[in-house]
Amino acid sequence: MEVELRNITKRFGEVVANDDVNLTIRAGEVLGLLGENGAGKSTLMNVLSGLYTADEGEILINGKPVDFKGPGDSISAGIGMVHQHFMLIPVFTVAENVILGVEPTGKIDYLDLKKARLQVREINQKYGLEVDPDELIENLPVGIQQRVEIIKVLFRSADVIIFDEPTAVLTPQEVTEFFEIVKSLRDTGKAIVFITHKLHEILDISDRISVLRRGQIVGEGDPQTTTQTELAEMMVGRPVSFNVDKEPYAPADVLLDIEDLTVLRENDDVAVDGINLKVHSGEIVGVAGVQGNGQSSLIEALTGLTRVAGGTVKFNGQNITHASTRARHRMGIAHIPEDRQRMGMIADFSIAENMVLDTYYDDRFSKHRVINWPKAYKNSARVAADYDVRMTSVHDAAGNLSGGNQQKMVVARELSRETMFLIAAQPTRGLDVGSIEYIHSRIINARDEGDGVLFVSSELDEIMALSDRVVVMFEGRIVAEFDATTHPLDKNTIGLAMAGAVA
């Protein structure tokens, strides 16, 4: 199958999301679609998948024009899309999610779940996906949930599969497994569109690369000859530095003092097992580890989002083990949560409302419990501009922003106020190289101004680039510590510690 998008233009009010875009997608290859946050990548693919209708231009399949009235028409034409935020029902099984909307039936139209499970197993076997059709979605890790989304599009006989930021929530190990699946799909003749902003990934997986910037195709790249530097400059329209520059390490007093901290999961399993850790003013401590080894529970305990089962947490000399989230916030602790949509924002609220979610009661924006909205709007517009949050108005719903711009909105809110300590969990998840460069600089600025920083990331390169010290979590414990100021950090050594291979 060959799909051609000709002169596609899509507008949202005065915003031109796609501007006269031409793109060709061919069977048996991976087309990498690269672009910064808000470049129009997802919008273009939503046009192809029938979620949006183009204002201008046309779509051709095997040389013949098609007219998609909705997603059903696109699916019938053999086009499937795996969205960045999965569209799965947690309390349904894998098989029930896969067949939703196209349920196989038996005699007198009864739902034939046995047939559905068999079909899921057949797809598993053909593509090496290894998913139990009877498992509940809520019990599956993120990487396996993504495989369920792939099975959904294959179940509907998709010949073109669009992956929208597919590795944004995957661990490095899951990314490797996912790439093998993508290659398997390509080798069976599927046409793959791989949307991302991660340069190394697009060079690893793509056969061709097209670069979008501000709604237009601005360049093409051959993965065999194009460099990350060239792609980055095409993507953001300026040279991008991949180096993190920091002032010499000069830690001061202890700000965060964690002693024998124990945190339990909802099922009473131990998530954090007797951790001891100190973070000083003026230093960045990076927490490395494969996702699921207690990092999330540690952050939730430190920010007051979950109860502490044992041990103590002191901040600036005060015991805050059982303090409220607001109390910690007022003490100068900022928090960038790892899941922006679930914990960092309210999608139906405006951008301005989200910008003051944790400061609306401050004297800056409130008097006698009445919010000064004009002041809040003005501040939100200024902060959004400082952090390059792409929007038309602060009155827009935050849920209408692209994923990367949602992340920048959350980061902007937390870093634009007076703080003493920053807890940052996956702060650059879903951001393009230009935005990552900027967020890194703001985190380093906070450190240089005397803030303590506790930094969690699934990107080991990022941990190594930013951190003054690195601790490794494995099965709820800190199993290793590395001081970047005395010895160069070694990726292999840290990686082994992340896998539990500690002497």
Helices and strands as residue ranges (DSSP letters): E 2-12, E 15-26, E 30-35, H 41-48, E 56-61, E 64-66, H 71-76, E 79-82, H 94-99, G 107-109, H 113-127, G 137-139, H 142-155, E 160-164, H 172-187, E 191-196, H 199-205, E 208-213, E 216-221, H 228-236, E 254-264, E 270-280, E 284-288, H 295-302, E 310-315, E 318-319, H 325-330, E 333-336, I 340-344, H 351-355, E 366-367, E 370-371, H 373-386, G 398-400, H 403-415, E 421-425, H 433-448, E 452-456, H 460-466, E 469-474, E 477-483, H 491-498
